[in-house]
Amino acid sequence: MSVPADRLLSWERALLRTDSLDEWLAHVAAPPGGATGALLLADATHELRPLLAGSRDAGPGAPRVSFVTSLAGLAPQVLEMRGVWRGEYHAADHELLFPGGSALRHLVVLPLCRGDHTVGLYTAATTAGPPPFDGVDAALLDHAADVIAATLDRHLERGRVLRGGLVDPLTGWNSARYLQARLREEVARAQRTRGSVACLVVDVDRLQALNEELGHGAGDRALQELAARIDSEVRASDAAGRLGSDAFAIVLPDTDAARAARLAERMLAAVRSAPVDLGGGDRRDLRVSIGIAECRPAPEEQAKNDADQLVADAVAALHRAKRAGGDCHVTGPT
């Protein structure tokens, strides 16, 4: 069945109207005509991977999103593409575009360009029936490639804003910037009310070794899953955020060190509850270490310094937990 031009234009309008990256990716995965869509993006600086990590591999309807350091590594002629390519799928030539796509029959490749540079490829494939975008003029497909590239850039730019602002794009947790502001607020509140506030710093054990063995994609999936398990134990009144590449922090208002330790025990149990799916059928038992610190009342003018010291004490306790072998919590000075 051929794809009328008006269906292609409707698909482009849907891409232009998407409000979120997840919604955009859902449309990318399902081009008109029953094909399956995929993205291959050049990412020499590894900047795009975390921006898209929260959305790729989100489920059976999500498109395949792959990254390469350079498109030239696929084939030198890719960088010279300036228009649509159509043809039959051949594993020897197209395996990198559609890994595991041995059942594919027809393939369409659209170069995604930024100025004079090809920055990625959009591919659509079918396993039976007519080729993708059958009956659509090449000039219309070139226009569709421009729409895909422009809308992708819009969502990536939004992701950069979120990443540099108040939300961590990988886990959906608050950013370190937000966490620092919230921590100072809670310390100042504790000074006024003569209460207490505690801080947990959680770090994934041996994540660097996992990244080196299986790649950063597996490490990102581990962080997402462990963040979700830890978050399931966090109270609504607490503030949780990503503190560093493999560390999280949780601010616990009106909480002393003893109560914080009980929460830490629940978090450790949640992490131990089941192996983590790292993709590709690989499941691993992962563990975390937790440092705990508590801030007691002091003169209000010291609130900023106390907030910084609270994190420093929790990090110091975390290092003690690491030296003890990990998979445990340690409480720092109070």
MOMOBEL-V469010 format. One record per residue. N is the residue number from 1. RES is the residue in one letter. SS is DSSP state (h for helix, s for strand, l for the rest). PSI is psi in radians with two decimals (999 if undefined). OMEGA is omega in degrees with one decimal (* if undefined). Layout:
n->[N N]
res->[RES RES]
ss->[SS SS]
psi->[PSI PSI]
omega->[OMEGA OMEGA]
This chain:
n->[1 2 3 4 5 6 7 8 9 10 11 12 13 14 15 16 17 18 19 20 21 22 23 24 25 26 27 28 29 30 31 32 33 34 35 36 37 38 39 40 41 42 43 44 45 46 47 48 49 50 51 52 53 54 55 56 57 58 59 60 61 62 63 64 65 66 67 68 69 70 71 72 73 74 75 76 77 78 79 80 81 82 83 84 85 86 87 88 89 90 91 92 93 94 95 96 97 98 99 100 101 102 103 104 105 106 107 108 109 110 111 112 113 114 115 116 117 118 119 120 121 122 123 124 125 126 127 128 129 130 131 132 133 134 135 136 137 138 139 140 141 142 143 144 145 146 147 148 149 150 151 152 153 154 155 156 157 158 159 160 161 162 163 164 165 166 167 168 169 170 171 172 173 174 175 176 177 178 179 180 181 182 183 184 185 186 187 188 189 190 191 192 193 194 195 196 197 198 199 200 201 202 203 204 205 206 207 208 209 210 211 212 213 214 215 216 217 218 219 220 221 222 223 224 225 226 227 228 229 230 231 232 233 234 235 236 237 238 239 240 241 242 243 244 245 246 247 248 249 250 251 252 253 254 255 256 257 258 259 260 261 262 263 264 265 266 267 268 269 270 271 272 273 274 275 276 277 278 279 280 281 282 283 284 285 286 287 288 289 290 291 292 293 294 295 296 297 298 299 300 301 302 303 304 305 306 307 308 309 310 311 312 313 314 315 316 317 318 319 320 321 322 323 324 325 326 327 328 329 330 331 332 333 334]
res->[M S V P A D R L L S W E R A L L R T D S L D E W L A H V A A P P G G A T G A L L L A D A T H E L R P L L A G S R D A G P G A P R V S F V T S L A G L A P Q V L E M R G V W R G E Y H A A D H E L L F P G G S A L R H L V V L P L C R G D H T V G L Y T A A T T A G P P P F D G V D A A L L D H A A D V I A A T L D R H L E R G R V L R G G L V D P L T G W N S A R Y L Q A R L R E E V A R A Q R T R G S V A C L V V D V D R L Q A L N E E L G H G A G D R A L Q E L A A R I D S E V R A S D A A G R L G S D A F A I V L P D T D A A R A A R L A E R M L A A V R S A P V D L G G G D R R D L R V S I G I A E C R P A P E E Q A K N D A D Q L V A D A V A A L H R A K R A G G D C H V T G P T]
ss->[l l l l h h h h h h h h h h h h h l l l h h h h h h h h h l l l l l l s s s s s s s l l l l h h h h h h h l l l l l l l l l l s s s s s l l h h h l l h h h h h l l l l s s s s l l h h h h l l l l l l l l l l l s s s s s s s s s l l s s s s s s s s s s l l l l l l l l l l l h h h h h h h h h h h h h h h h h h h h h h h h h h h l l s l l l l l l s l h h h h h h h h h h h h h h h h h h l l l s s s s s s s s l l h h h h h h h h l h h h h h h h h h h h h h h h h l l l l l l l s s s s l l l l s s s s s s s l l l h h h h h h h h h h h h h h h h l l l s s l l l l l s s l l l s s s s s s s s l l l l h h h h h h h h h h h h h h h h h h h h h h h h l l l l l s s s l l l]
psi->[2.20 2.80 1.92 2.68 -0.60 -0.52 -0.66 -0.76 -0.64 -0.68 -0.72 -0.73 -0.66 -0.70 -0.72 -0.48 -0.06 2.45 -0.30 2.80 -0.68 -0.76 -0.73 -0.79 -0.60 -0.70 -0.69 -0.64 -0.35 1.25 2.79 2.55 0.08 0.24 2.99 2.23 2.65 2.73 2.43 2.08 2.44 2.24 1.22 -0.54 0.04 0.49 -0.64 -0.52 -0.91 -0.50 -0.59 -0.08 -0.59 -0.19 -0.56 2.68 0.58 -0.14 -3.07 -0.41 -0.05 2.55 2.81 2.18 2.05 2.76 2.55 2.67 -0.67 2.40 -0.41 -0.41 -0.38 -0.94 2.34 -0.58 -0.29 -0.70 -0.31 -0.09 2.29 0.14 3.12 2.54 2.33 2.53 -3.02 2.62 2.26 2.10 -0.69 -0.55 -0.46 0.15 -0.64 -0.44 -0.70 1.37 2.39 0.37 0.67 -0.42 -0.05 2.64 -0.89 2.66 2.44 2.31 2.18 2.09 2.39 2.09 2.57 1.83 -2.23 0.13 2.36 2.09 -0.09 3.09 2.40 2.21 2.45 2.37 2.70 2.68 -0.30 2.96 -2.81 2.87 2.78 2.52 0.61 2.30 -0.04 2.31 2.55 -0.62 -0.64 -0.64 -0.60 -0.68 -0.71 -0.69 -0.68 -0.69 -0.77 -0.83 -0.75 -0.75 -0.59 -0.80 -0.67 -0.79 -0.60 -0.69 -0.68 -0.70 -0.64 -0.69 -0.80 -0.71 -0.63 0.00 -1.99 -0.08 2.35 2.07 -0.42 -0.85 -0.30 0.01 2.95 2.70 2.95 -0.59 -0.82 -0.75 -0.71 -0.76 -0.75 -0.66 -0.76 -0.65 -0.78 -0.62 -0.75 -0.68 -0.75 -0.63 -0.72 -0.68 0.02 0.64 -2.73 2.79 2.45 2.79 2.33 2.37 2.12 2.26 2.39 2.22 2.29 0.65 -0.64 -0.71 -0.65 -0.75 -0.72 -0.58 -0.80 -0.13 2.83 -0.41 -0.75 -0.69 -0.68 -0.73 -0.64 -0.77 -0.72 -0.80 -0.76 -0.63 -0.70 -0.71 -0.73 -0.73 -0.51 -0.32 -0.13 2.37 2.75 -0.51 -0.21 2.83 2.12 2.46 2.87 2.11 -0.56 -2.87 -0.62 0.42 2.57 2.70 2.52 2.18 2.24 1.68 2.63 0.73 2.35 3.10 -0.62 -0.79 -0.64 -0.64 -0.64 -0.68 -0.71 -0.68 -0.73 -0.66 -0.76 -0.72 -0.68 -0.69 -0.68 -0.17 -0.51 2.70 2.73 2.27 2.02 0.10 2.72 0.40 0.08 2.12 2.34 2.54 1.97 2.76 2.83 2.79 2.60 2.27 2.43 2.40 2.70 2.46 2.17 2.84 2.51 3.02 2.40 -0.52 -0.20 0.13 -0.74 -0.84 -0.67 -0.65 -0.79 -0.71 -0.60 -0.79 -0.75 -0.70 -0.70 -0.68 -0.70 -0.71 -0.64 -0.77 -0.62 -0.68 -0.68 -0.78 -0.42 -0.03 -0.07 -3.11 0.74 3.03 2.59 2.43 2.31 -2.96 2.57 999]
omega->[-179.9 -180.0 178.4 -178.6 -177.8 176.4 176.6 -180.0 176.5 177.8 177.6 178.8 178.0 177.2 -178.5 -175.2 -177.2 -179.4 -176.8 178.3 178.8 179.4 179.6 -179.6 178.4 177.3 178.5 -177.2 -172.4 176.0 -178.7 177.5 176.0 179.0 175.5 -176.3 178.3 179.4 170.5 -172.0 173.3 -175.3 -174.8 -176.7 -178.8 179.2 -173.1 -176.9 179.1 179.0 -178.4 -173.1 -178.1 -174.9 -176.7 -178.4 -176.3 -179.6 -175.6 -179.9 -177.3 178.8 173.6 176.8 -178.5 -178.2 172.6 177.3 179.1 177.0 -179.8 178.2 177.0 178.0 -177.0 -176.1 179.3 -178.4 179.7 -178.6 176.6 179.8 -175.0 171.0 178.4 176.4 178.6 178.4 174.1 -175.0 -177.5 -177.5 -168.0 -177.5 -179.3 178.0 179.4 179.3 179.7 -175.9 -174.0 -178.5 -177.4 -177.5 -177.6 -175.8 171.1 -179.6 177.7 175.6 176.8 -172.1 170.1 -171.2 179.7 -175.1 173.3 -174.5 -179.9 178.0 169.0 -178.9 175.3 -174.3 175.3 177.4 -179.5 176.9 -176.1 177.9 175.1 178.8 -178.7 178.3 -179.3 -179.8 -178.2 -179.9 177.3 177.6 174.3 177.0 177.9 177.8 177.8 178.6 178.7 -178.2 -177.7 -179.2 174.6 179.1 179.9 -179.2 176.7 179.1 175.7 177.5 177.9 178.2 179.1 -177.3 -179.7 -175.9 -168.5 -176.3 173.6 -172.9 -177.3 -173.4 -174.0 176.5 174.0 178.7 177.5 178.9 178.1 -176.1 179.5 178.8 -179.1 -179.5 179.2 177.2 -176.6 176.6 178.1 177.7 179.3 178.0 -177.4 -174.4 -176.5 179.0 -179.7 174.8 179.9 178.5 172.3 170.0 -174.7 -178.4 -179.2 -179.2 173.1 178.1 -179.6 177.8 177.7 178.0 -178.9 -177.9 -171.4 179.8 -175.6 176.4 177.4 177.4 177.8 178.4 177.1 179.5 179.5 -177.9 -179.8 176.4 179.5 -179.9 178.4 -178.5 179.9 179.5 -177.5 179.8 -179.7 -178.1 -178.4 175.6 -177.4 179.0 177.2 -173.3 -178.8 -174.8 -179.4 -177.1 176.3 175.9 178.9 176.9 -174.6 179.2 176.0 -176.3 175.5 -174.5 -178.5 178.7 177.8 178.9 177.8 176.1 178.8 177.5 179.3 178.3 177.7 179.4 179.3 178.6 -178.7 -167.4 -177.6 174.4 179.6 178.1 -177.0 -178.6 179.0 179.9 -179.3 178.2 -176.1 170.2 -179.0 -177.8 176.6 171.3 -174.6 171.7 -175.6 173.5 -178.2 177.8 177.5 -177.5 176.5 177.3 -172.3 -178.5 178.4 -172.9 -179.3 179.9 179.9 178.2 178.3 -179.2 179.5 177.8 179.9 178.5 179.2 178.5 177.5 177.2 176.4 -180.0 176.2 177.2 177.8 -178.5 178.1 178.0 179.2 -179.9 179.9 173.8 178.8 178.7 -179.4 -177.9 177.8 *]
